[in-house]
Amino acid sequence: MTAAYLFLSLLAALGFYLACAHQRLWQRARGHARALRVAAWLCVAFALAAAIAALGTWAGVFAASAAVMLAAVLLPYIDAWRQARGAPRGERGHVG
């Protein structure tokens, strides 16, 4: 159950991130933003249910929430790192 709620939390954060207009991981996801958000909310609900089953009520709620938040914080950094690696040497980004 632990692996299930961690995986579902990652999928939920990925769904919310891909539905964002500023993401560059998968450009074609913008056309499916509504479906991605619905799927992400379903993943959050199932992650909460799996975490509660594995850890108990409050521990499960906080563990699943923390996993979703951690993935949501890491995804923009992964996207920026991926974009920086693909840019030519002189064009690392628009900041500094």
C-alpha positions in Angstrom: 0.0 0.0 0.0 2.9 2.4 0.7 4.2 2.1 -2.8 0.7 2.6 -4.2 0.1 5.9 -2.4 3.6 7.1 -3.3 3.1 6.3 -7.0 -0.4 7.7 -7.0 0.9 10.9 -5.4 3.5 11.3 -8.0 0.9 10.7 -10.8 -1.4 13.3 -9.2 1.4 16.0 -9.0 2.4 15.1 -12.6 -1.2 15.5 -13.8 -1.6 18.9 -12.1 1.8 20.1 -13.5 1.1 18.9 -17.0 -2.3 20.8 -16.9 -0.4 24.0 -16.1 0.0 26.5 -18.9 3.7 27.2 -18.1 5.0 23.6 -18.2 7.4 22.5 -21.0 7.7 18.8 -20.2 5.0 17.8 -22.7 3.6 20.6 -24.9 0.7 18.6 -26.2 -0.8 18.2 -22.7 -2.2 21.7 -22.8 -5.0 20.5 -25.0 -6.0 17.9 -22.4 -5.7 20.1 -19.3 -9.3 19.4 -18.0 -8.9 15.7 -18.3 -5.5 15.8 -16.6 -6.9 17.8 -13.7 -9.8 15.3 -13.3 -7.3 12.4 -13.4 -5.0 14.1 -10.9 -7.9 14.6 -8.5 -8.8 11.0 -8.8 -5.2 10.0 -8.1 -5.2 12.2 -5.0 -8.3 10.5 -3.7 -6.9 7.0 -4.3 -3.5 8.0 -2.8 -5.3 9.3 0.3 -7.3 6.0 0.5 -4.2 3.9 0.1 -2.2 5.9 2.6 -5.0 5.8 5.2 -5.3 2.0 4.7 -1.5 1.7 5.2 -0.9 4.1 8.0 -4.1 5.1 9.7 -6.3 8.2 9.3 -4.2 11.2 10.2 -0.8 9.7 9.4 -2.1 8.6 6.0 -3.6 12.0 5.2 -0.4 13.8 6.1 1.9 11.3 4.4 -0.1 11.4 1.1 -0.3 15.2 1.2 3.4 15.5 1.8 4.2 13.1 -1.1 2.0 15.1 -3.5 3.5 18.4 -2.3 7.1 17.1 -2.6 6.4 15.9 -6.2 4.7 19.2 -7.0 7.8 21.2 -5.8 10.3 18.9 -7.7 8.5 18.9 -11.1 9.3 22.5 -12.0 12.9 22.0 -11.1 13.1 18.9 -13.2 11.5 20.8 -16.1 13.9 23.7 -15.8 16.9 21.3 -15.6 15.7 19.4 -18.7 15.3 22.7 -20.6 18.7 24.0 -19.6 20.4 20.8 -20.7 18.8 21.0 -24.1 19.6 24.7 -24.7 22.7 25.8 -26.6 25.8 26.8 -24.5 25.2 30.6 -24.7 21.4 30.4 -24.2 21.0 28.9 -20.7 17.9 30.8 -19.8 16.3 34.2 -19.6 17.5 34.9 -16.1 21.0 36.2 -15.1 
